[in-house]
Amino acid sequence: SRYPMDATPPADLFEPADANGAIATATAVIELLQAMDHF
């Protein structure tokens, strides 16, 4: 297991709002990188 100290699945460690915020941040970063590739 990659989580030997805690059997809690990663999804259960975060509130839904936090996960949505992380996804939004990752999406923004990906879009920024894609935009930079077009220059």
C-alpha atoms as a printed R data frame, in Angstrom:
   type eleno elety resid chain resno       x      y       z
1  ATOM     1    CA   SER     A     1   0.000  0.000   0.000
2  ATOM     2    CA   ARG     A     2   1.179  3.520  -0.710
3  ATOM     3    CA   TYR     A     3  -0.445  4.750   2.511
4  ATOM     4    CA   PRO     A     4   1.011  2.480   5.211
5  ATOM     5    CA   MET     A     5   0.387  4.874   8.118
6  ATOM     6    CA   ASP     A     6  -3.313  5.342   7.444
7  ATOM     7    CA   ALA     A     7  -5.831  3.044   5.792
8  ATOM     8    CA   THR     A     8  -8.062  5.999   4.892
9  ATOM     9    CA   PRO     A     9  -8.436  6.339   1.107
10 ATOM    10    CA   PRO     A    10  -6.998  9.623  -0.205
11 ATOM    11    CA   ALA     A    11 -10.456 10.815  -1.260
12 ATOM    12    CA   ASP     A    12 -11.620 10.635   2.351
13 ATOM    13    CA   LEU     A    13  -8.813 12.898   3.547
14 ATOM    14    CA   PHE     A    14 -10.174 15.970   1.767
15 ATOM    15    CA   GLU     A    15 -13.393 17.935   1.886
16 ATOM    16    CA   PRO     A    16 -15.197 18.092  -1.490
17 ATOM    17    CA   ALA     A    17 -14.629 21.855  -1.648
18 ATOM    18    CA   ASP     A    18 -10.890 21.338  -1.210
19 ATOM    19    CA   ALA     A    19 -10.834 18.725  -3.963
20 ATOM    20    CA   ASN     A    20 -12.766 21.033  -6.284
21 ATOM    21    CA   GLY     A    21 -10.334 23.842  -5.533
22 ATOM    22    CA   ALA     A    22  -7.362 21.595  -6.267
23 ATOM    23    CA   ILE     A    23  -8.940 20.479  -9.551
24 ATOM    24    CA   ALA     A    24  -9.642 24.090 -10.518
25 ATOM    25    CA   THR     A    25  -6.047 25.051  -9.729
26 ATOM    26    CA   ALA     A    26  -4.653 22.130 -11.716
27 ATOM    27    CA   THR     A    27  -6.935 22.969 -14.632
28 ATOM    28    CA   ALA     A    28  -5.773 26.591 -14.593
29 ATOM    29    CA   VAL     A    29  -2.126 25.495 -14.577
30 ATOM    30    CA   ILE     A    30  -2.698 23.097 -17.484
31 ATOM    31    CA   GLU     A    31  -4.505 25.791 -19.465
32 ATOM    32    CA   LEU     A    32  -1.664 28.226 -18.766
33 ATOM    33    CA   LEU     A    33   0.939 25.727 -19.947
34 ATOM    34    CA   GLN     A    34  -1.091 24.992 -23.073
35 ATOM    35    CA   ALA     A    35  -1.428 28.726 -23.777
36 ATOM    36    CA   MET     A    36   2.336 29.183 -23.402
37 ATOM    37    CA   ASP     A    37   2.925 26.377 -25.890
38 ATOM    38    CA   HIS     A    38   1.086 28.387 -28.555
39 ATOM    39    CA   PHE     A    39   3.531 31.291 -28.428
